[in-house]
Amino acid sequence: MTEPTPPVAATRPHSFTMHGITIDDPWAWLKDPNYPDVTDKDVLAYLEEENAYFEAQMAPHRPLIDRLYEEMKGRIKEDESSVPQKDGDHLYWTAFETGGQYRKWWRKPVAGGPDELLLDEPALAEGKEYFRLGAFSISNDASKLAYAIDDNGSERFTIHVKDLITGALLPDTIPGMLSEIVWTADDSGFLYGLANKEWRTDNARFHRLGTDPAEDVELYHEDDEGYRVAVGETSDRKWIVIGTGDHVTSEIRLLPASDPFAAPILIAPRQPGREYDVDTHGDTLFIHTNDTDPMWRLVTAPIASPGEWTERIAPSPHFYMTGVECFRDFFIVEGREDGLDQIEIHAYDPAATPRRISFPEASYAAGLGDNPEYEQTVLRLGYESMVTPGTVYDYDTATGDLTTLKVQEIPSGYDAAKYDTQRLKITARDGTAVPVSIVYPRDFPRDGSRPLFLYAYGAYGHAIAPGFSTGILSLLDRGFAYAIAHIRGGDDLGQQWYHDGKLEKRTNTFNDFVDVAKALVEQGWTSAGRIAIAGRSAGGELMGAVVNSDPQLWGAVIADVPFVDVLNTMLDETLPLTPGEWPEWGNPIEDRAAFELIRSYSPYDNVRAQEYPPMLISGGLNDPRVTYWEPAKWAAKLRATKTDTNLLLLKTNMGAGHGGKSGRFESLREAAEEHAFVLWQLGVEA
């Protein structure tokens, strides 16, 4: 049998000069100039060649992929449904049917009556290669539903409105939406945001039911191309929130839900580096802000005088305040203490002592669930750990009783006693202690003989919670340990943790990951070359950086929709996300130091003639976040430059975007392919 031949992408002379430095980029042609319409025959031919090579290489391992897929599918309850939750006169829930890829949305009257099907995702997705439900918003009188769908992965959503009394679709259809949907108090219409031609949401608009969307009124327009506009509502639903900001600065206006054309109330004008969000209780603003400390604090102010801030909860060096939500009789503060989730219940009386909900394990993920009513007295909570399946609780705020409503069911069986979990602290090269969450079989030997799967993200202040994963069980049951490195760049230990992994400190993220891996080797968890690593999007950038710096550590690499062509992307201000990304990465157009720093670590720009580990790279043709040509160019350059014969695969989803294939089972199949690649490359008996 002839071994499949890897594709070779042509090179075409292309260069540009910036800050007196000339950059050669012979694979720049893989960016179709007509994007987002990808029609270039040479580009499409190369992507199809790579897909054919992927299929040819994976073909002998299809039995393993099928076995992994069936294992993963067997751990999912096919007729899964959520716990019903009351909102007004109805109980709402979602449910999958056996074999169903998508949910159905249901409700029934609290007073009794038949179940009512609100939205049938399987019917809407019928015949489509991709389907995703975006915004879902029921009117205040519960008679209408506004929802938005994307059917190609481009994140270009179309709004539809359904009359829930008659079941008929109303003629109101609005394409090009990219936001939430918020109804006005009288349900005469709703607010939403329309994406502009660069696919940035720079506006908040009002649509009156029954009118032509071309006549919709723009209530707010943002002139700064780096800022995005979002719409929301306060917990009491009396105010519509129009927020605008980038990754480091925010500015919020309130509109009365009863009069969206009233003059908006500006809470506080934007100040670079200051973020805040707002909820209301009566005539008081509750403002959650990082204005004085990256651990955040809570201040209050009269709605009539929004600039008169009074500190209610001071920042704490150990408690990172991540959010505040107001209810009628109390407010909730969520946060993380030394990296672990906490939920606190506060009375409005400042003299009262807050109560913290306690959880049993040393490492876990917990947070508020769906609590739609302002007069909530029982809180819906979610809880899980790396060994505890997802659990839904009701917490009685009067008695402190915690009632288990549902535990994630594993139909094929699950025994938590077979596994153990720890939270480690590993010292990075600059002396910083980096947390690591790890789960492993109880009989796991610490002699370096076993493989380990290491995951991280490390960007945008996004923390990776130590949660439960049914897919990872397929690796644990084959002798792996699975670890999450809570590296700088996320906000796992507070916003300073995020700041210490961005802009000029970006390389801390990469160094933390490498140092965690080396320490896990030293502690006997695994050995060099027996570590599989994975990252997605900005986590894919992490993968690209560490295979350049320390290729010998890794035995297999999964880089999903990887942000690897960082310099070129940050230089292209016409791309949808670029201007809003400069506070995260730096602006290499105006700042030579930012240009040189990004150039020093950008994975694509730093591919060099050396041995690389086996790699599986994925992309999405319709991806507006990490454009398809980033993984394509990276794979092409790696093929032309690396000195080894290790396997390199590129798979491009030709009908999907940043999230890969849609549907709960199709996404499982992609996970099975990745796990099969890891097992194959590490030589683990399957």
ZANU-16567 format. One line per 2 residues: their letters; for each residue x negated, y, z of C-alpha. Coordinates in pm, whole numbers. Each point is the difference from the previous one (the first is absolute). Last residue first. Example, Ala and Ser with C-alpha at 12.3 -4.5 7.8 and 13.67 -1.06 7.14 Angstrom:
// residues 2
SA) -1367:-106:714 ~ 137:-344:66
***
This chain:
// residues 686
AE) 632:150:2210 ~ -356:-90:80
VG) -187:324:47 ~ -263:68:-263
LQ) -22:370:77 ~ 80:92:-362
WL) 291:-241:-27 ~ 152:89:336
VF) -22:372:-79 ~ 145:-37:-351
AH) 283:-214:139 ~ 75:271:258
EE) 19:260:-277 ~ 225:-213:-218
AA) 226:-77:297 ~ 30:374:74
ER) 109:57:-361 ~ 257:-277:37
LS) 127:158:319 ~ 59:328:-185
EF) 220:-189:-245 ~ 189:-156:292
RG) 97:324:179 ~ 91:187:-317
SK) -222:259:-162 ~ -332:-58:-168
GG) -292:215:99 ~ 48:285:246
HG) -187:261:-201 ~ 189:-56:-324
AG) 161:-277:-199 ~ 69:-119:-354
MN) -347:-71:-138 ~ -134:-128:331
TK) -373:10:-67 ~ -216:-290:118
LL) -377:38:-3 ~ -221:-295:92
LL) -371:-15:80 ~ -155:-341:68
NT) -359:-16:113 ~ -259:-29:-278
DT) -234:257:152 ~ -186:303:-138
KT) 275:261:11 ~ 3:276:-262
AR) 230:-73:-295 ~ 257:-196:196
LK) -3:256:282 ~ 52:282:-248
AA) 304:-169:-156 ~ 147:-89:339
WK) -39:359:119 ~ 151:143:-318
AP) 304:-226:32 ~ 42:57:374
EW) 8:378:-57 ~ 177:-20:-337
YT) 328:-118:156 ~ 57:328:186
VR) -18:-13:377 ~ 305:197:111
PD) 216:18:-313 ~ -15:-379:-59
NL) 181:-88:-321 ~ -270:-234:-136
GG) -60:-150:343 ~ -345:-120:110
SI) -166:-300:159 ~ -359:-103:70
LM) -116:-348:103 ~ -370:-11:86
PP) -271:-263:49 ~ -298:166:173
YE) -231:242:-182 ~ -365:-48:-94
QA) -186:312:-99 ~ -22:242:-292
RV) 201:293:129 ~ 357:114:54
ND) -28:337:174 ~ 222:218:-221
YP) 286:-249:13 ~ -20:-32:379
SY) 1:376:69 ~ -256:23:283
SR) -268:251:-108 ~ 222:163:-266
IL) 247:93:271 ~ -281:166:197
EF) -147:177:-303 ~ 333:144:-111
AA) 95:99:355 ~ -333:185:32
RD) 61:166:-338 ~ 336:137:114
EI) 235:150:-258 ~ 72:-300:-222
PN) -109:-257:258 ~ 292:91:228
GW) -32:-211:315 ~ 124:-350:84
EP) 301:45:228 ~ 67:373:-38
WE) -53:-50:-378 ~ 274:-262:-25
GP) 292:238:-54 ~ -172:140:-308
TL) -56:-356:-135 ~ 337:-171:43
PL) 174:47:-332 ~ -311:6:-222
TE) -56:335:-173 ~ -263:101:258
DL) -245:-252:-142 ~ -326:42:194
MT) 130:-198:298 ~ 85:-286:-236
NL) -340:1:-168 ~ -183:-4:332
VD) 216:-265:164 ~ -6:-264:-270
VF) 44:-271:264 ~ 351:43:139
PV) 75:-373:-7 ~ 339:-131:-118
DA) -77:-317:202 ~ -363:-87:69
IV) -37:-358:122 ~ -362:-100:67
AG) -148:-345:57 ~ -313:-126:176
WL) -112:335:137 ~ -309:87:200
QP) -244:-11:-293 ~ 166:293:-177
DS) -96:253:268 ~ -2:354:-147
NV) 174:-42:-337 ~ 242:-262:126
VA) 64:230:297 ~ 96:303:-210
GM) 232:-185:-236 ~ 185:-170:284
LE) 46:335:174 ~ 141:144:-322
GG) 240:-294:7 ~ 103:115:348
AS) 85:332:-167 ~ 233:-214:-217
RG) -2:-344:163 ~ -270:-181:196
AI) -120:-355:36 ~ -304:-184:129
AI) -99:-366:3 ~ -292:-73:228
RG) -199:-323:-34 ~ -293:163:-183
AS) -152:115:326 ~ 116:-220:287
TW) 317:-35:207 ~ 138:69:347
GQ) -341:-68:150 ~ -43:329:185
EV) -277:110:-237 ~ 225:-64:-302
LA) 283:199:158 ~ -256:273:68
KA) -104:10:-366 ~ 361:27:-114
VD) 78:279:245 ~ -313:186:-112
VF) 103:-27:-365 ~ 346:135:74
DN) -128:281:221 ~ -255:101:-265
FT) 269:32:-267 ~ 225:217:214
NT) -292:206:133 ~ -77:79:-367
RK) 293:240:-10 ~ -150:241:255
EL) -41:287:-250 ~ 366:-31:-100
KG) 169:-273:206 ~ -88:-264:259
DH) -58:205:315 ~ 316:199:-68
YW) 205:-318:27 ~ -150:-100:334
QQ) 55:362:104 ~ 369:-61:-71
GL) 23:-267:266 ~ -137:-348:67
DD) 169:-180:-292 ~ 1:319:-208
GG) -148:-159:-312 ~ -318:144:-149
RI) -211:-168:266 ~ 28:-377:5
HA) 266:-215:163 ~ -154:-322:-139
IA) 274:-260:-35 ~ -111:-360:44
YA) 114:-342:-120 ~ -177:-317:115
FG) 2:-280:-252 ~ 32:-373:57
RD) 248:-102:-268 ~ 298:54:229
LL) -121:355:58 ~ -5:61:-376
SL) 357:-115:-65 ~ 104:179:320
IG) -110:327:-163 ~ 314:-3:-214
TS) 234:-3:301 ~ -151:326:121
FG) 55:141:349 ~ -124:344:96
PA) -325:155:119 ~ 96:344:-139
IA) -207:158:-273 ~ -22:373:69
HG) 40:253:-281 ~ -190:323:65
YA) -37:49:-375 ~ -269:-268:-22
GY) -150:-313:157 ~ 171:-300:-158
AY) -139:-319:151 ~ 6:-379:-32
LF) -249:-273:89 ~ 63:-367:-80
LP) -241:-232:183 ~ -152:-332:-99
RS) -123:-246:262 ~ -350:-127:74
GD) -128:297:197 ~ -9:-196:327
RP) 300:157:174 ~ 220:-306:-47
FD) 376:62:-58 ~ 202:-248:209
RP) 265:260:80 ~ 41:86:-369
YV) -83:366:-66 ~ 133:353:34
IS) -215:313:13 ~ 61:368:69
VP) -316:211:-25 ~ -57:330:179
VA) -304:210:-98 ~ -225:132:280
TG) -214:284:-136 ~ -376:-31:57
DR) -109:140:-338 ~ -63:-348:-142
AT) 343:-125:103 ~ 69:-167:333
IK) 269:-266:-12 ~ 294:-8:239
LR) 214:-312:-25 ~ 375:-48:34
QT) 76:-368:26 ~ 247:-249:-143
DY) 64:-371:44 ~ 169:-259:-213
KA) 149:-350:32 ~ 218:108:294
AD) 198:223:-237 ~ 159:-309:-155
YG) 180:76:-323 ~ 243:-206:-205
SP) 99:-28:-366 ~ 299:230:62
IE) -208:274:168 ~ 267:219:163
QV) -87:353:101 ~ 137:48:350
KL) 334:173:43 ~ 203:187:257
TT) -231:-22:300 ~ 133:218:280
LD) -227:236:197 ~ 164:133:315
GT) -119:343:117 ~ 333:61:173
AT) 109:335:-145 ~ -210:1:-318
DY) 116:-347:-96 ~ -264:-132:-241
DY) 124:-208:-292 ~ -269:-220:-146
VT) -95:-129:-346 ~ -295:-240:-18
GP) -248:-52:-282 ~ -198:-319:50
TV) -252:-17:286 ~ -356:-114:-78
MS) -143:315:-165 ~ 246:204:201
EY) 358:109:-44 ~ 256:246:134
GL) 291:206:-139 ~ 233:212:210
RL) 369:97:-10 ~ 79:241:280
VT) 318:-24:207 ~ 152:331:110
QE) 24:155:-349 ~ 203:320:-11
YE) -197:132:-299 ~ 83:-312:-197
PN) -234:-143:-264 ~ -233:-210:215
DG) -177:-233:-247 ~ -315:-134:162
LG) -226:181:243 ~ -348:-142:28
AA) -225:-290:92 ~ -319:-162:-129
YS) -203:-237:217 ~ -327:-66:182
AE) -21:-79:372 ~ 344:-159:6
PF) 304:48:226 ~ 155:334:-93
SI) 97:280:237 ~ 243:279:-83
RR) -126:325:151 ~ 224:210:219
PT) -38:378:34 ~ 17:159:346
AA) 264:271:36 ~ -109:358:79
PD) 17:107:-367 ~ 375:-76:-8
YA) 55:-104:-363 ~ -64:-357:110
HI) -289:-178:-168 ~ -17:-358:-125
EI) -348:-116:-102 ~ -96:-252:-269
QD) -361:-118:-28 ~ -199:-159:-282
LG) -359:-109:72 ~ -303:191:-132
DE) -141:122:330 ~ 350:121:81
RG) 207:32:-314 ~ 302:220:-45
EV) 375:31:3 ~ 189:260:200
IF) 373:-47:30 ~ 253:262:105
FD) 285:-25:246 ~ 377:52:37
RF) 106:106:-349 ~ -290:-154:-189
CE) -321:167:-117 ~ -290:-168:-179
VG) -369:73:56 ~ -293:-148:-190
TM) -362:-111:-7 ~ -127:119:339
YF) -349:-145:44 ~ -38:-82:370
HP) -356:-28:133 ~ -131:358:-9
SP) 348:135:75 ~ 166:298:-168
AI) 243:199:213 ~ 370:-84:11
RE) 254:288:16 ~ -214:289:-121
TW) 202:310:-77 ~ 4:135:-354
EG) 170:331:-80 ~ -24:-7:-382
PS) 339:-161:-51 ~ 189:290:163
AI) 372:-73:-65 ~ -72:-372:-14
PA) -143:44:349 ~ -344:-160:37
TV) -146:-324:133 ~ -351:-143:-10
LR) -124:-356:-20 ~ -370:-87:-36
WM) -235:-158:-254 ~ -305:-228:58
PD) -180:216:-259 ~ 23:296:244
TD) 116:362:-4 ~ 228:23:-304
NT) 58:-375:-30 ~ 379:34:19
HI) 329:-157:104 ~ 261:274:20
FL) 323:-53:193 ~ 224:293:-94
TD) 272:104:242 ~ 355:116:-76
GH) 153:-339:74 ~ -275:-255:-39
TD) -205:35:-319 ~ -278:-183:-183
VD) -311:143:-163 ~ -330:-101:-156
YE) -338:166:23 ~ -334:15:-173
RG) -268:267:33 ~ -315:-37:-210
PQ) 58:310:-212 ~ 272:214:161
RP) 343:-17:-156 ~ 266:230:138
AI) 192:-123:305 ~ 363:-109:35
LI) 129:177:-310 ~ 379:18:29
PA) 161:-21:-344 ~ 244:272:-107
AF) 334:-171:-46 ~ 69:-183:-326
PD) -3:-342:170 ~ 296:102:217
SA) 143:-273:225 ~ -328:-190:10
PL) -151:324:130 ~ -336:43:-171
LR) -332:-49:177 ~ -344:82:-137
IE) -327:-181:63 ~ -366:62:-87
ST) -276:-259:4 ~ -377:-16:-33
VH) -250:-287:-8 ~ 112:-257:-260
DG) 203:251:-199 ~ 306:194:100
TG) 367:77:-47 ~ 298:-83:215
IV) 363:85:-57 ~ 206:-125:294
IW) 380:1:-7 ~ 151:88:334
KR) 307:-119:190 ~ -76:-366:-57
DS) -56:-50:377 ~ -325:-182:-78
TE) -121:279:-227 ~ 19:-42:-375
GV) -236:-72:-288 ~ -138:153:-320
AV) -357:-15:-130 ~ -215:243:-199
RY) -356:-76:-105 ~ -297:237:21
GE) -312:5:-218 ~ 174:190:-281
DD) 64:295:234 ~ 311:172:-138
EH) 261:-191:200 ~ 360:64:-99
YL) 299:0:236 ~ 375:3:-46
EV) -3:-94:-368 ~ 364:-12:-101
DE) 127:-285:-216 ~ 152:120:-329
AP) -195:-248:-213 ~ 139:-265:234
DT) 342:63:-163 ~ 267:25:268
GL) 223:-265:155 ~ -177:-8:334
RH) -198:313:77 ~ -372:-58:-32
FR) -232:209:213 ~ -371:18:-75
AN) -325:-15:195 ~ -313:68:-203
DT) -365:-78:-73 ~ 22:-376:-32
RW) -303:-89:-210 ~ 25:-216:-309
EK) -217:231:-212 ~ 315:78:-202
NA) 190:91:319 ~ 163:-250:235
LG) 345:95:126 ~ 69:20:371
YL) 334:-74:170 ~ 279:177:183
FG) 358:-124:0 ~ 353:86:-101
SD) 351:77:121 ~ -58:-229:297
DA) 125:272:242 ~ -313:-23:217
TW) -239:1:-296 ~ -139:-334:-109
VI) -373:-73:5 ~ -176:-207:-272
ES) -367:-96:36 ~ -256:93:-261
LM) -129:-66:-353 ~ 278:58:-251
GP) -61:-13:-375 ~ 350:-96:-106
IT) 324:136:153 ~ 330:-179:-60
DP) 331:142:130 ~ 272:-172:-207
LL) 133:-177:309 ~ -42:-375:25
AG) 320:-173:105 ~ 42:-215:312
TI) 334:170:73 ~ -65:95:365
LD) -379:-19:-14 ~ -22:250:-287
KV) -348:-58:-135 ~ -259:262:-90
HI) -307:-67:-214 ~ -344:162:24
TF) -276:-104:-243 ~ -352:-60:128
RE) -330:49:-181 ~ -233:-193:230
SG) -172:-148:-308 ~ 76:-356:108
ND) 231:-76:-293 ~ 358:-10:129
DI) 1:277:261 ~ 329:46:185
AY) 167:274:204 ~ 301:-5:231
AL) 292:223:92 ~ 283:-176:181
KS) 348:145:54 ~ 288:-37:244
AD) -191:-20:330 ~ 128:344:110
NS) -361:110:54 ~ -104:-125:-342
IS) -211:-313:-29 ~ -363:34:-112
FA) -231:-253:-163 ~ -322:140:-151
GL) -221:-241:-191 ~ 113:-342:-121
RF) -261:-174:-207 ~ 35:-218:-308
YE) -255:-147:-241 ~ 26:-249:-287
KG) 367:87:-36 ~ 261:-248:-119
EA) 212:29:314 ~ -147:257:238
LA) 329:185:54 ~ 182:-329:57
PE) -265:-119:248 ~ 14:341:175
DL) 373:-21:73 ~ 94:315:189
LL) 281:71:243 ~ 156:-345:38
ED) 277:27:260 ~ 55:-263:269
PG) 364:-28:101 ~ 163:169:297
GA) -57:77:364 ~ -16:315:210
VP) -372:34:-74 ~ 87:3:-370
KR) -222:-212:-224 ~ -321:71:-189
WW) -224:-162:-259 ~ -308:61:-214
KR) -119:-287:-217 ~ -369:-67:-13
YQ) -232:-109:-281 ~ -184:-313:-115
GG) 290:-233:77 ~ -58:-375:12
TE) 229:-37:300 ~ 178:331:50
FA) -176:297:153 ~ 181:222:247
TW) 18:362:108 ~ 190:148:294
YL) 242:277:98 ~ 266:10:271
HD) 264:266:-60 ~ 197:275:169
GD) -298:222:73 ~ -330:-177:-51
KQ) -17:-338:170 ~ -284:-237:-78
PV) 25:-354:-134 ~ -313:-212:54
SS) -163:-58:-338 ~ 71:-300:-221
ED) -211:-284:-136 ~ 165:-258:-225
EK) -338:-117:-128 ~ -169:-22:337
IR) -361:42:-99 ~ -261:-248:124
GK) 77:-244:-281 ~ -74:273:-253
ME) -352:28:135 ~ -57:-375:-12
EY) 165:-24:-344 ~ -226:275:-130
LR) -307:-165:148 ~ 87:-328:-172
DI) 74:175:-330 ~ -329:186:17
LP) -180:-328:77 ~ 168:-173:-295
RH) -80:305:-215 ~ -371:-32:74
PA) -100:-138:-340 ~ 188:293:-163
MQ) -169:273:207 ~ -289:48:-240
AE) 223:-5:-307 ~ 259:231:156
FY) -264:256:97 ~ -157:-22:-345
AN) 340:62:-160 ~ 54:299:230
EE) -343:138:-94 ~ 80:-38:-368
EL) 338:167:54 ~ -171:297:166
YA) -246:25:-288 ~ 274:-15:-264
LV) 205:263:182 ~ -291:242:3
DK) -85:-68:-366 ~ 362:42:-107
DT) 45:334:176 ~ 367:10:105
VD) -10:72:372 ~ 268:264:61
PY) -95:153:336 ~ -250:62:-158
NP) -33:118:-364 ~ -377:50:29
DK) -32:-373:86 ~ -277:-34:257
LW) -202:-299:-119 ~ -199:244:-215
AW) -194:107:312 ~ -197:-326:-21
PD) -324:165:-120 ~ -6:242:296
DI) -324:197:6 ~ -16:273:263
TI) -204:316:-52 ~ -83:210:307
GH) -22:378:-31 ~ 290:52:239
MT) 213:-208:-237 ~ -103:-146:-334
FS) 200:-253:-199 ~ -80:-317:-188
HP) 155:-244:-243 ~ -161:-244:-241
RT) 224:-300:-61 ~ -57:-335:166
AA) 204:-302:-97 ~ 155:-214:270
VP) -135:-352:19 ~ 251:-268:81
PT) -109:-302:205 ~ -33:-325:-195
PE) 207:-293:122 ~ -209:-315:59
TM) 50:-252:-279 ~ 141:-337:105
***
